[in-house]
Amino acid sequence: MTKTKNIFLGKKILIYGLGKSGVSSYKFLKDKAELYLFDDDTKKKFKNKLNKKISTIKEISNINFDKIIISPGIDILNCKLSKILKKNISKIYTDLDVFYSFYKNNSVTITGTNGKSTTSKILHEVLLDQKYDSRLIGNIGNPALSEKKITKKTIFVIEASSYQLEYSQIFKSKYSVILNITPDHIERHKNLKNYINAKFKLLISQSKDSVAFVKKNDQLISKKIDNINLKQKIIKIDSFKTNKIFDQIKNKYFLSAGNKENLSFILKISKILKLNDKILIKTLNNYKGLKYRQQIIFENKNLIIINDSKSTSFASSENLLKNLNYVYWILGGIPKKNDQFKLSKTHCKNFKAFVFGKNYKEFKKCLKNKIFVKNFKNLEEILKEIFFDIKIDRLKKNIILFSPAGASFDRFKNFEDRGLYFNQIIKKFLNAK
């Protein structure tokens, strides 16, 4: 804990949103401040879990709070306390702000549209193998405030979403990473400019003794950097450039364009942190990948099946498709607003696209004139057709790619739920062969 007076100590604080980050904020601050709790879902049973009364909107309206800590999922323009939040914008903070106010250390914070979780997980494993006390927190791993036994040697690897960064006020990171930026979450941020600004708060907040890692050949990142004054050292990562360590990575996981990009960042961060190359190469060659993110779930001489349920945009799917041939691409769900498919017709000549769900017309519109497209009610019907097709054509190695390029909430709780469901159906088809 810092010796200077902490801005949250002894204050009257409203914690809004009682998911993982809200609950951890409450548990961390309950002996340090006067807390009030609220959640939009009043039917949830919070009392037993927190042993604390949940305030009503009427009660909250009559209290003058010093600080308001909101969960990342809350949109201040579209929530039950919207009027109160708009009047108190300057008082809004996040759990990352609380975390920073108590633990100022050499954290590495990773953001970007695609690859955040994978890059964070790889870096965390790399640091653990190099005998660092590394903690994986934020959007992946534990909520920032639930970590225990923190010392001066602890290093945090933080995955930060645009939602978390948007409302953070004092959070800073010694090492900041923006992997890439493509249009995403426009329904929340309202426009691309706001989305980019949320990501760049991570760099703008840094001091001159910090380091920022950004993708070199990314138009949106380059344009933003050219238009603002940044104090820290900026390292631009060329994801098309390889170095001597690349040649020693034999792990198939890093063959896709997206994971090569992630690897480029890991290698540069490792160099700045002066990590041991031999141990680094061993870690990277042993890396298994995260579930439902470009995950190979089956492979034989004729067929590869990849579960990439995490994909919720065309840009995410394109990172994988760039390096593949003879692909049965399964996609569907809720398409992202203004999303565009950018691969050329020539690149897609050996692809077939199979769209599931009620939004098939929007996906078809984006893919027309580039890929052969068929639509089906559900995944079972799609796989029935694909496996029949593969039986006829055994001359080449086919790939079944489940990379939805849309959000999962049309039918599933989240992308993990969707990924698990796909694995279960695949198992049935493989067993039936």
N, C-alpha and C positions, 0 to 999 in steps of 0.2 A: 504493500500500500504506500502511496506517495505521502511525503511529509507535509506538503502544502495542503491548504484547505481544499477539500474536494467539493466540486460544485453540486454534488448530489447528497452530500451528508446533511442530515437534519432537515431536509426540505420536505415540502408537501408535494407528493408526486402521484399522478394518475398513471397507472399502467393499463394501456388500452390494447386488448387482444391477448387472449390467454391460451395461445398455442405454446409450442416448445420455448420460443424465445421469451414470451411474456411470463410464463411460469418460472423460468430460470431467473429472469429479472426480479420477480417478486421474492424468490428464495434468497437471492443474493443481497437484496436491499432491505429485507424486512426488519433487520436489527439496526439499520443505518439511517432510515428515513420514515416519515409518516406516509403510509401507502394507502391508495384507493384503487380498486380494481373494477374494470368493466370489459365486457365482451359483447359483440353484436348478437351472438347466439346465446340468448338468455336461457335456453333449455338445457345447455350443457351443465353437467354436475361438477362444478368446480369446488364447492364448499369442502367436501371431504378431502380432496387433494391438497387444498391450500389452507384449510382451516381459517378462512377469512371471508367475511361477507362481501358479496358483489354489489356494488353501488348501483342505484337507478339513475336514469338520465336526469330526473328531477333533482336528485341529491347532487349530482355532478355539476349541474347548472348553477347551483348556489355556492360552489366552492371556488376560491381563487387559488389555483395551483401554481406552484413555483416551476414545476417541470411536468411534461407529459411524455411518457415513453411509449411509442407505438410499435406494434409488430409490423414486419415488412409487408405482410399481406393486406394491410389496411390502406385503402385509397381515400385520402382525406376529402376528396370531392364526391365520394360515393360510399358513405357509411352513416351509421346512426348518430354519431357525434360530429357530423360534418360542420354544422354551424359553430360549435364550440371550438373545433380545431382551426377553422378559418380565422377566428378572432384571436387565436393564441399561437399563430404560426411560429413566432420567435421562441416559444417554450417547448417546441416539439424536438425530441431526441430519440435515439434508438439504443438498443442494447450494445451496439458497437461503441457508442459514445461513452456509456457507463464503463464498458470494458477498458477503453483507452484511458479514462480518467483515473482508474485504479492501477492499471498495468501498462505503463509506457515501456515498451521493449522493442527489440529488433524483429518485428513481425514481417511476414511476407504476405501481402494481400493480392489475390488474383481475381480479376474480373474479365469480362468479354462476353460476346454473344454465344460463342460455342467453345467447348473444351475446358470450361472452368473447373468442373468437378474432377475430370481426368487429370488435368495438370496439377491441381491441388493434391490429389491422392498420390500421384507419382512423386512429387516433391517431398511430401510427408514421408513416404517410404524410403526415399533417398536419404533424407536427414536422419531417420531412425537407424538405418544401416551404417551411417557415419557417426553413430553414438551421440547424436543430439537428443535433448529432451524436447522432441517435437510434438506439438498438439495440433490436431486437425479440427478446425472449428468454423462456425459461420453457416453458410448454406449447405455445407456438407459436414458430417461428423457431429460433434456436440455443439449446443448453443454456446456462444462465447462465454457466458457467465456461469456455466456449470462445471468448468474445470477446477480441479483442486490441486493442492501441493505445488503451487507455482513458485519458481525460484528465478533469480536473475539470469540463470542459464537457459531457462525455458524459451523456446522459439515457437511462435504461433504461425501456422499456415492457415490463412483465412480465405475462404471462398466467399466473395461478396457479390450479391446481385444488384442490379440497378435499383430495385425496390429498397434494399438496405441503405445503399449509398445516397439515394435521393433525399432522405430525411435526416441523415447524419450531419451533425454540426461541428463536432470537435475531433472526431476520429481521424487519426493519421497513421500512416504505415511507413516504416523505414524503407522497405522495398515494395514497390507497387508494380503490378503487371496488368496491362490491357492486351489480351491475346488477339482480339479482332473485334470489329463492330460491323454488324449488318442490321437492317431494320428489324426490330423485335419489340414486343410488349407495347405496341403503339396504342392499343386499346386502353392501357393504363396511363402512359405518358403523354397521350394526345397527339404528339408529333415526333418526328425523328430527332429534331433539335433538342427537345427535352430529354430524350433517351440518351443521346450523346453527352449532354451536360451532366446527367446523373452519373454516368461512367467516369467522366473526367473529374468529378469531385475528388476522386481518389488521388489524382496527380496534382490538382490545384492545391490541395491541403498539405502537400509535402513540403518539408523545409529544405534548405540548400545542401545539407549533409546527407540527403536521401538519394535513392536511385530508382528510376522508373524504367521498366522494360516495355516496349511497345512494338507492334508488328510494323515492319518497315514499309512493305508494299500493300498498305491498307489506305485507300483514298480518304475515308471518313476520319481516320485517326490522324493522318498527315495534315489534312486541311485544318482540323481543330488545333493541332500543335502549332501550325503556322500563324494562327490568329490569337494566341494567348502567350503571355510571358510566364515561363516556368523557371523555377529557381534551381531545381535539382539536376543531377546528371541524368541525361536521357540516353538509353541504349536502345538502338533500333535493331530488331531481330529480322534478318532476312531468312524467311522460312524455305526459300528455294536453294539456299547455300548450304553445302554440307561441310563437315570438318572430319578430322581423322577418327574421332570417336564414333561418328555415324557408321563408318565401315565396320566397326566392331560390334554393332548392335544387330543381332541375328533374330531378334524377337519379331515374329510375323505381325504382332499387334501394331508395330510402327510403320507398316507398309502404306496405310491410307494417308491421304493428303492432310487430313485433320490431325492425325496423331503424329505425323512428321512435324507439323507446325508446333504441336504441344512439346515434342521432344526438343526442338530448336530452342525454345524458351528454357526448358529444364537445363540444357547444357550450358547456356549462357549464365543463368542464375548460379549454377554449380561452380562455374569459373570465378564469378565475383565473390562467392562465399568460400573459395579456395578449398573445395572438396577433393577428396582422393579419387583420381580417375579410375583406378582399378576396381575399387569398391562400387563406384558409380556404374560402371559398365555391367558388373555382375547384377546389381539391383535392376537395371533396365532390362537385361536379358531374362530375368526371372519374373518380371511384372506381368500379372495375369489380367489386368483390366477390371473395370467396374461392371457390375451386372447391368445388362440392357443398354450398354453404350458400346456399339460396334463389337459386340460380343459374339465370337464364333461358338455356336452351340452344337454344331455337328459338322463333321468333315470326313469324306472318303474320296476315292479316286474320281468319282463322277459328280460329287455334289458338296457344296459348302452352304450352310445355313447361318445367317448372321442376324442376331437380335439387336436392333438399334432403336428400341422403343423410346429412348430418351429424345430422339429427333422430333422437334416440334415446329420445324421450319424447313423450307427448301434449302436454305444455305447449309444447314446442318447435314441434310442428306447428301447434298452435292459433294461435301468433303470426302465422303466415302465412295460415291459413284464415280468420281474422277479417276479412280484407280482400278475400276472393275470392268469386266466384260461378260457377256452372256448372262444378264441379270434379269430375274423375275422380281420386280420391285413392288412391294406391297405397301400402300400408303392410304391414309384416311384419318378421320378425326375432325377436329375443328381447325380450319385453316387460319393462318395468321393474316391479319388485315394488311392489304397491299403487298403481300408476299409474291415474289417472282422466281420462276425457275430459269436459271441462267446458262445451263449447259447447252451446247449447240446440238442441232439435229444430227450432225455427223458423229459426235461423241456418243449419241444415244442410239445409234443404228442397231446395236445388238441388245437393246433393253426392251422389256415389256412391262408395262405398268398396270397394276391391279388395284383398283380403288374400292375400299369398303366404307359403308356408312352413308348417312343421308346427305352429306355435303359433297358428294361425288362430282356434281356439276361444276363447282368452283375449282376443284383439282383438275378436272378434265379441261377446263378453259385455259388453265395455266400451262398444261402439257401439250395441248393440241398442236399439230403440225411438227412436233418434235419426237414424240414417242407413241407407239401403239398402246392404246388405253382401253381397258374393259372395266366395268363396274359391277360389283356384287353387293348383296345385302350384308354379308358377314365374312369373317376370316375363314371359317370352315369351307364355305363354297369356293373361295379363292384357292385355298390349298388343294382342294379336290381337283380343280382344273389344272393347277401347276404340276402336281404329281403325275397326273395323266399325261401331260405334255412331256415331262421329263422321261417317262417310261418309253415313249416313242423315239425320243432323240437321246441316245446314249453316247454319241460320238465326241461330245465336248464336255468340259467341266462346267456345269451350271451353278449359278449362285441364286439362292433365295434370300433376298434382302428385305427384312421387315424394318423399314425406316419411315414411319408414318408421315413426317413433315407436317404434323398438325397436333394440336393439344388433345389430351386424352379424355377430357371431361364429358364428352358426349355419351360415353358408355362406362368409363372406368374412374376409379378414385384418383389415380395418378399414373404416371408413366411406368412405375414399378408394377402396379396392378395389371396394366396392359401388357407389360413384358412377360410377367409370370403366366398370364393367360395364353399368350402366344406359345411359350415353351410347352405348356400342357397340351395344346392342340398338336404341335409338332410331334411330341412324344407318341400320341395316338396314331398319327399317320405313319411314322417310322416303324412302329410296332406292327402295323397292319400290312406292311410291305411283304 
